[in-house]
Amino acid sequence: REQARILLPQSMYTTFIAKVDLKNLLHFVSLRSDQHAQYEIRVYSDAIFEMVKEHFPWTAEAYLQNSTKVILS
């Protein structure tokens, strides 16, 4: 259903800049890395978490140790 929009004439690649705090970013990762999430968003979420691990290693380690919902593919 989500991918059906690609056939629309407005479907173009877009670049955007966003700001987010780390708590909400990790919440996004926990929701979107779930096994039941769509494959494409899981890949995106895993890539975001790799950036989090690079820039915030202590936070990522604590997140992995304390989160019960983390299922990275």
N, C-alpha and C positions, 0 to 999 in steps of 0.2 A: 504494500500500500504506500509506504513512504517513498519507495523508489519509482513509483509511477509518475511522480512530478518531474522526472528528468525529461520526459517527452514534451514538456511545455516549452514554448519559445523563449521564455524568460530564464531558462536554466543555464546559468553561466557561473563560472567560478568567481568567488568573491573573497577578498581579503578584508579582515576586520581585526581590530585591536580591542581586547577586553581586559578588564581588571577584575580580579577575584581574590578573596582572602583564602588562606590555606585551609581553614576548617571546611569551608564550603567546597573547595576543590577536592578535598579528600572524601567528602560526602558524595560528590558526583562520581568519583572513582568507585566508591563502594557500591553505588547503585548500578552503574553502567558496566562494571566488570563481572557482574553476576552471570551465571550460566544461562539464565533466561533472557538476557538482553540480546538484542540483535547483534549479529557478528560484527558489522561495521563499527558500531558504537563501542563494542568491547575492544577492538583494535585501537580505536582512538583513545579510549580511556587508559589502556595499557601504555600507550605512548606518552600520555600526560603524566602517568605515574612514574615513568622512567625519567622524565624531566624533574619531577618532584624529588626523586631519589638523588639526582645529580646536584641539585641546588640546596636541598634540605635533607641531608642524609640522616641526621638524628631523628627528625620528625618522621621520615619514612620508616625507619627502623621501629620506632615506637608504635607507629600506626600498624605495621605488620604484626607486631607482638600483641597488641591490645585489641585489635579489631576482630570480631567474630564473623564478619560478613565478607571479608576479603577473599575473593577467588580470582586471582589473576590467571589468565590463560597462557 
